[in-house]
Amino acid sequence: MLFDWNAVAAPGQVQDVQPCAPLTLTGDGLWVCLVSSGRCTASVPSAGPLPAGAALLLPPQSVPAGHLVLSRAPLVLEPEGSCHLLCVQLTGQASAQFLAGLHELPFLARGETCPAAAALLGRLAAEADTPRSRAASQLAFALLCLVTFELFAPQLASLFIDDPATIHYSAGFLRRMVIAMPMMSLCYPMIIQFQAMGKARESLVCSILRKGVLDIPLLFLLDTWLPLYGCMWVQPIVDTISLIVAIGFYRALRRREDASP
């Protein structure tokens, strides 16, 4: 099955408000709320006895500016004077799993632990719900991951491994494989767009180029040419080729569309 980012994590409702009265957030999924100015009180009303293993419902929490509130609905945010709130509802498998991992609600994240929260939530709130804007957001996130993994590969590997030699090799593997992320972030939305447009041939070609046609021969070839690290270059190469082909298909479809009366 092809990857669908909406099934993993997708923005739903957006609330960008300066409330004068308590704001109640409803709906499925995970609510992520940034208190950008002022202060508010966050609480999750209890709907009766909680099942075993459910998250602990905390008493109302006072949340200062610069902090994040993460919780399920219903979430009540009561302003303590003048305050500004930016709240984004996230749905999908990743959001549900993250929410299931919270042991207390509402969960507060201190502002200094997530300095990019305002910019990230602002981007989610401001962007139009179009394939192009979604692809741009995915590319921005992929580039952020690329820079992070390239700079801190040894530190990330050391979180799971203690042996210095293994950390050295793991960092090399990670730095090579993560190069594929920007290409993947663009190729997946284009394949999904081809499917939505009813272009089965274009979607199928791009998909099998990524898996099956090129990667298996390249695994043997690059393992011979570049022992140890050769296999790590396969995914960046096949994703780059698949992206080039997808862009070619997309431009051809656009020219055909513009030429039609």
FENSULUR-V476838 format. One record per helix or strand of 2 or more residues. SS is the DSSP state (h for helix, s for strand). FROM is the first residue (numbers start at 1). LEN is the number of residues. If there is no record, write none. Layout:
# FENSULUR-V476838
((SS:FROM:LEN) (SS:FROM:LEN))
This chain:
# FENSULUR-V476838
((h:5:4) (s:10:8) (s:23:3) (s:30:8) (s:39:5) (s:56:2) (s:61:4) (s:68:4) (s:75:5) (s:84:8) (h:93:8) (s:104:2) (s:107:3) (h:111:3) (h:117:10) (h:131:28) (h:164:33) (h:200:14) (h:215:11) (h:232:28))
